[in-house]
Amino acid sequence: MKKPLSIPGSAAVAAVVLVLVLAGSLATGAVLAANPVVKAIKVEGNREVASDMILAAIQSTKVGEPATEEAVRKDLQAIMDLGYFFNASARFAPAEGGVTVIFEVIENPKLKEVSLTGAPDVPKEPLKEAIGLKPGEIINGKKLQEGLRALLERSVKDYGIPLRITDVAVDETGTVRIKLTETRLGKIEISGNQKTKDHVIRRELTVKSGDVLNLKELEKSLRRVLNLGFFDEVGRKFTETQDPDVADLTIEVKERKTGSAAFGAGYSSSDGLFGYVEVAEDNFFGRGQRVNVKWEFGQRRTTYDVGFFEPYLDRHRTSLGFRVYDTQRTLDQIEGGSPVTYNDHQRGGEVTVGRPLSEDTRIYTKLKMEDVARTYTDGTPVEGGTGKSRSITTSIVNDTRDFFLKPSQGGRRELSVEWAGQLLGSDYTFAKYNTDLAHYWKAGKSGQVVAVRLAGGFLDYRGVEPVLERFLVGGADTIRGYETMAFSGDKYLVFNAEYRFQLAQNLTGVLFADAGDAWDTNEPVELAKFKTGYGVGLRVDTPVGIMRIDYGIGRDGGKTYFSLGQTF
């Protein structure tokens, strides 16, 4: 039965035969008939290595004590262990009242150069530096053996490529010749996926059979598979083959629930009591497609929402999504220090196309067609609140998070520009600029994470102000401790910081602090007057996603929020 390998190709250096450096013989030049007393110890044959260093290694043979072959052999081994000698031998010479023990050594040659062959995918100079031998110095076999280990470690650490040393030889001129071999991938198999199609996983892999094994590239592929959101765990296992330079790879996944079909009643901190009917699937028929159908009705919100997303439209990883919706909601805001309530109605659809620019960066273009209406609670239209909005949004997203559902390192950066005008048939003319920057750091070894986010935007319009395009601040996703979307403006700035710590397997605690505000175009941005909030929260990882409960304290007291997903 084939057994798993941790890292293929990292064969132990001890298995390498150092043909000239370590193969010295240990021999005595005479056989003692008796055990005469050692009167002196001498060293001969050394030119570069100091005699004192060799004599210091001789511990078993001692002046004034009987000479024994066993003691001499131990000292010969100790001399060879210094690493500087190709051969070491000993002989006994008569001396008055005993013998003189003469240790004769043959030094290794001085290093002329290190020659590395094979492994064309790894730069050779950094590997030579890792060995640590310097031209002109006598070759030390012990140091060379340690250097070969360092070479293997450097190749994996810096380049992700495990190597195998198949031969090491030193010639009489002092040239160290090292032959390296890379490990190649054999079969790539998928295991553990009951629902997800193999091709959905394979298209995320940037490695294929026959490639040189690159652990860094493989880890990128595994991160892409994990970030599909279909799996709780993604791992790898290597298996030996009959060819020592080829290893088979198995991608092991553990699927999570990706769909839901539910109806019932609920409570939202922003919408109050509501009823809902929802069918959603993030991995439709195991093909990686996302579909959702939702009907939500309640005291303050009624929504119809249908969406579809195809992540792989072609071999270039082009994505396509569309959505149609009809939303009516009651919105409480604070304007000029006084509360105001609006009734909003938004109905429309959008189509989004995305393409990758690099491994971690994608560009999206979204066409949105929407009819909007805003009225006061008595039905009176709000100026600029009713009309047709037609816009195109271009956004660039760089995402290096290790796992988007529960990130612990990396970051996500998004920049977007939305443009609307008469050319598109819009009743509004505006440009809307927005940025959202988040980063995550591991803190300790017990699942703690520090997460920070900075978001801001600016609405530049001509003519009638598109009031439903104003930025909304306050509540569960921006500044906790205040009413949801209580503050609006043509520009905004929000800062969030969270300390996340593991309480149980599927339960995370959060300490947070938020700050920010929204302003009209002609209002100055005054950091000293930011709305601030702080509090505690829980994140529960359920089969249908992360449930979020936060209690935030603002200037006027505390509020509780119930939501799905991370804050950012």
N, C-alpha and C positions, 0 to 999 in steps of 0.2 A: 504494500500500500504506500502510495506517495505521501510524504509528510510535508507540512507547511514550512516555509522559510520566512524568517523575519525580514532580512534584506538580502536578496540574491547577490552573489558575486563578491561578497565581503569575506573571502576565504581567509583563514587565519594565516598570518605571516609566518608562523612557526612551521608551516607545512612547506615553505619554500626552501629549497636546498641552495645555500650560498656556497657555490662550488669551490671557490678559492678561499674566501674569507674565514669561514667557520669550520672548514674541514681539516684543520691541522691535526697532526698526530701527537700523541703523548707517549714518550718513550724514554726509558733510562738506558744509558750507554753501557751499563755493566750490571752483573748480578752479584749481590753481596753474599759472601759465604757466611759472614758473621755480621755483627752490628757494631762496627767501630764507632768511636765518638766523632762527632762532627766538630772539626777544628775551625772551619771557615766556610763561608757561602759566597760564591761569586756568580756574576751574570756576564754572559758573553753574547755577541751577535747583535746587540741593540745599537742603533745609530741615532734614531730620532726620539725614542722613548727613554726617559731618564731611568738610570739604574735604580735610583731611590724608589721610584714608583713600582718597579718590579720586585725589589727586595721587600717593600711594604706588603706585597701580596703574599709573600712566602711566610706562612704562619705555622705550618706543621713541622717543618725541618728547622731545628734550632741548634745553635752552637752550644757545645757542652753536653748535648744529649745524644743518645745512640742514633745512628742513621738507619732508617728503614725505607724499604721501597714503597710501602704504603703511604708514609708521610710525604715522600718525594712526589708520588703520583697526585696526591691531593694538592700539592703546591703547583705542579704543572697545570692542573685543571684551573687553579686560581689565576695563574698567569694567563692562560688562554681566555678566561672570563673577562680579562681587561679589554679584550676585543681588538687589540692592536697587532696580533701576531697570526701568521699563517701556520707556524709550526713551533713547537717547544719540546725540548728534550733535556735530559740530565745525564751527567756522568760523574764518576767518583775518581778523584786523584789522590794518591797516597800523600799523607802529611805526617809530620812528626807527632806520634801519639794518636793518630786517627786518620781521617780523610777530609778532603775538601770537596764539597758538593758544588758542581759547576752546572748552572742552568743556562742552556744555550737556546736562543730564540731566533726566529726568522721573521722579520717585520713584514707587515702588509705593505704594498706599495703606496706611494703618495697619490692622492686623488688627482687625476687629470681632468676627467669630466664624468657627468652622469648622463647616460643615453637612455631615453624612454621611447619605446616603440609600441605600436598598437593603440587602441582607444583614441581614435581620431576626433571624437566629439568633446574631448576634455583638453583644455590648454595645458601644454607641458611645463612651461616655466613656473607657474604657481605650484605644481606638484614637485618640481625639483627643489623649490624653496622649502617645501614642507619636509623634505627628507633631512635637510639641515647640514649636509656635508659641504665642506668648502674646498675648492681646488687648492692644492699645495699642502694640505694637511694629510697626515698618514691616515689611511682608511681604518675606521674603527667598526668592526663587525657588529658589536653590540649596539652602537649608535645607528648603524645602518638599519638594523632590524627594527629599532624604535622608529626610525624615519619612514620605513615602509608602512608601518601602522598609521603614522601621521599622514602619509600620502593617501591612503584609503579613506581616512576620515575627512581630509580636505576635499576630496573629490565628491563625497556625499554632501558635506555641509555647504560648499560653495556652488556646486553644479548639479547636485541631486543625482549623480550617476555613480552607482556602486561599481567598483572595479575588482577584478581578480588578477593577482600576480601569478603568472605561470612560469616565470624563469628569472633568476638573478645570477649573474656571473661577473667576475672581476678578472680582467686580464693583467698580464705582467706590466703593462704600461700605466696601469692605474685607472682604466676606464671601467666604470660600473655600468653594466648593461642590464636594463630591467624591461621585461616584456609584460605588457598589460593587456587584459582582455575585458571587453564590456559585456554585460548581460543583455540579452535581447528577450523581448516578450514573445512567448509562444501563443497558445490559445487564450482568448479573453472570454470568460464566461460570466453570466449574471445569475445570482441566486437570491432567493428570499422574496422575489416579486411575484405576488399572486395575481394582482390586478394590472399593474403597470406593464405595458408592452416593453419587450427588450429594446426595441429601436428607440423608444423615448429616452432610455438611459444611455444607450450607445451613442446617440447623437450629441450627448454632452461630453463625451470623452474626446480628448485631444490626442490620445495615444492609440496605437493600433498594433495588431500582430506584426512582428518583424521589426518594430522600432527598438532602438536602444532604450533600455529601461532608465527613465529619468524620474526620480521620486518627487521632485518639485513639480514637474509637469503633471504627474499622476495625482498629486495632492490638489492641484488646481481643478483637475477633472472631477475628483470626488467632491470638492466644494461646490462645483456647478450642479452635480447630481443632488446634493443635499439641499441646495437652494431652490430646487424645483418645488419644495414644500410638500412632497408626497411621502417623505420618509422621516422617521425618528432617528434612524441610525444609518450610516453608510460607512462601510469598512472595506478592507482589501486583504487578500490572502494569496501568498505565492506558493507554488508547488514545483518541486524539482522535476526535471525531465531527464531522459537518458543523456541528453547533451548538457554538460556542466555549464555551458554558456547560454542556455535558454531556460527560462522559467515561465510556467503558465500562471495566469492571473485570474482570480475570481473576485468580482465585485459583489459584496454581500450587503444587502439592504434589508431594512425592517420598515414595512409600510405603516403609515398612519392613516387615520380616517380623513378623507378629503371631501366627502359629500354630506349633505344634510337635507332632510325633507321634514318640515315641521310646520305646525300651525298652533296658535295659542294666543296667550296674552302676556304682556310684559310691562316693564317700567323703565323709562329712560330719564336720566337727570335733565335732559334738554327737552324731551317731548312729552313727559308725563306718562299716563297710562295709554297703552296702545295694544291693538291686536295685529296679528300678522299671519301670512301664509307665504312660506319661502321654500324654494327648491334651488339648491346650489351645489355645484360639483366642480372642483378645481382640477380633476383628472378624469375628464369625461370619457367613459369606456376605456380607461387606461391609456389614452392617446395624448395626455398632457394638455388637452383643451379645457377651457374654463367656460362654464355656462351658469347663468343665474336667472331666476324668475322670482320676483318679490312683489307682494302686495301688503302694504302696511297702512293701517287705519287707526286713528285715535283722536284724542282731544285736541291735539295741536299739530298733527301731521298726517297727511295721506300721501302715499307713494305707490306708483306702479313703476317697476324697473325691470328691464330685460337686457341681458348682456351676453356676449360671446367673445372669446379670445382664442386665437390660434397662434402659438408661440413660434412655430416653424412652418412658414408658408413656403419656403424654398430652401435650397442648400446653403444660402447665404445667411440663414437664421433671421429672415425677415418675419416680423410679427404683424398680425392684423387683429384689431379688435373693434367691435361696434357696440353701441349701447343706445337704447331708447328709454325715455323716462317721462313721467308726469308727476310733479311734486307740488303739493300745497302744504304750507306750514304757517304757523303763527310764531312770530319772532319778536322777542322783547329786547329793546336796546335802550341805551342811555345816551341822550344827545343834549348837549348843553347843560349837563348835570341833572336832567329830568328824564324819567322813563317814558318811552314811546313804544307802542305795540303796532306791528305791521302784519298784514296778511300777504304772503308771497305765493305766486303761482309761476312755476317754471316747467315748460314742456318742450321737449326737443329730442335731439339725438346727436351722436358724435361717432366719428370713425377715426381710429388711430393706427398709424403705420410706424413700425420701429425697425431700425437696422443697427447692427453693432459697428462701432468705430474701432474698438480694440477689445481685448479680453474682458475688461471690466467696465467698458463705457459704451453706452448706446445713445442713439439720437431718435427722437420721436417727433412725428408731425400729426397734429390732431385737427380735424375739421369739425367745428361745432355749429349746429343750427338750432337756435332756441328762441321760443316766444316767452316773454316775461311780462308779469304784471304785479305791481305792488300797490296796495291800497291801505288806507287806515281802517280801523276796526268797524267804522260806520259805512265803509264801502267807497269813500272818497278816494279817487286816484291820487297817488303821490307823483309830484312833478318828476318827469324823467323815468318813472317806474314802469311804464307800459310801452312795449315795442318789440321789434325783432332784433335779435342779436346774432350776427353771423361772424365767426372768427376763425383764425388759424393760429394754432399754438405750436411753437418749436421748442423742444426741451432737450437738454443733454443731461444724462444721468451717469455718474460714475459710482459704482457700487463694489466695495471691497469687503463687505461684511462676511464673516465666516458662516453665519446662518441667519437669514433675514428674519425668521420667526422669533429667534432668541439670540441676538448678536452678542458676542463677548469681545470681539476685536475687529479692527477695520473701520470703515466708515461709508457713508452715503452722501453724495453731493449732487444737488440738482439745481440747474439754472434753466429758467424758461421765460419766453417772451410770447405773449398773446396779442394778436393784432386784429382789429375789427374796423370795417369801413364800408363806405357806400359801394365800393367795387365788388364787395361780396354780398351786397343786398342788405346790409345792416342799417338799422336806424341809428346806431351809435358808432362813433368813431373814437377809438381809444387804443392805447398800447399799455399792456399790463406786464410789468417786470416782476419776477419773483425768484427768490433763492432760498434753498433749504439745505443746511449743512449739518451733518451729525457725525459724531465719532465715538468710538467705544474702546475702553481699555480694560484688560483683566486686572483685578486687584486682589492679590493673594491666590491661594490654591483651592479655595472652597466654593468656587462659583460666584465670587463677588465681581461686579462689573461697575465701572464708572462710565456714565453716558452723558454726553453734552450735545446741545443742539442750538444752532443760531439760524433764525428764519427772518426774512424781511422782504418787503415788496413796495412797489410804487405804481400807482395808476395815473396815467397821463391821458387826458381826454380832450376832445374838441367839441364844442357845442353842448348838447344835452348830456348831463352827467348820467352814466349808466349805474344807477344806484345799487342794482343787484350785483354789480361787479366790485363793489367796495370790499375791502378786506375786513373780516370779522374776527375779533379777538375776545377771548374769555372762555372759560370752561375746560372740559376734560382734555382737549388736544392742544391748548395754548397756555392759558394762565389759570391754573386751578385755584379755587377760592372765590370765584366770581361766577355770575350767571353765564350760561353758554351763549357765545356770540353777542355779549352785551355791548361791546364797543366796536364801532366801525369807523373806517377812515379810508382816505385815498393813499395812505402809506402806513406801514406798520413795522414793528421790530419786536421780536420775541426771543427770549433766551430761556432754555430749560436745562436743568442739571438733575441727574438721578443717580443714586447709589443703590444698586440692585444686589440682593444677597439671597442665597438659597436657604429656604426653610425646610423643605422636604423635596421629594423627587419631582413633583409636579406643582410645587408651590414656591413662589418667590416673593420676598418682601422688598419694598421700595421706600426710600427716603428721597424727597424731591424738593426743589426750589425753582420757582418760575418768576420771570419778570418780563414786562413788555407793555406795549400800548399801541393804539392806532390814532392817527391824526388826519385832519383835513389838509388839503394841499397848502394852504396859506398858514398853517399852524407850525411853530417851531418844534423840533424834536428835543424834548427836555428829559434827559436821563434821570434827573433827580426826582421827576414826577412819575416815574414808571409805576404801573400797577404791579405789586409783588404778591406772591403767595408761596406757601410751603405746606408740607404735610407728609402723610404716609399712605402706602397703598399695598395691595396684594395683586399678584398675577397668578392665575390658576390655568395651567395647561390642560385643556379639556380635549376630547376627541374632535371637536369642531373648531378648535382654535383657542387662543389665549383670552380668557375673561379677565377684565381689568376692573378693579375696585379701588378708588382713590378718595381720600378725605383731605381736602385742601382748605387752608385757612387764609383768607384775604383780609383786607382792611376792615370789612364789616362783619367778620365772623367766618364760620366754616360751612362747607358744602360737601356732599357726597356725590360721586360720579360712578355710573356703571357703564362700561363700554367693552368693546371687543378689540383685541390687538394691543400691541405696545403703543405707548404715547408717540414714540418715534424710534 
